[in-house]
Amino acid sequence: MKTFNILLKSINDVKDFVNIVNKYDFDVDLTSGRYIVDAKSIMGIFSLDLSKPIKVEIHDDKADDFVEEIRAFIID
């Protein structure tokens, strides 16, 4: 499992992120505060506080291609 933070600044960022996640078979969860949502759910993502960083948990060890595709959203 890999974990890091992302920031989705706009509606287009959310749509682009969901489109990328849906290309992969493994599960990806997003955590904001006490809420955890499926990263493949656009409605779930919009229920989170998008003004703050969101924790990403990838439930697969072979997710390097996925991480590269979402590199623009990853923050330190």
Buried (B, 14 or more C-beta within 10 A) or exposed (E): EBEBBBBBEEEEBBEBBBEBBEEBEEBBBBBBEEEEBBBBBBEBBEEBEBEEBBBBBBEBEEBEEBEEBBEEBEEE
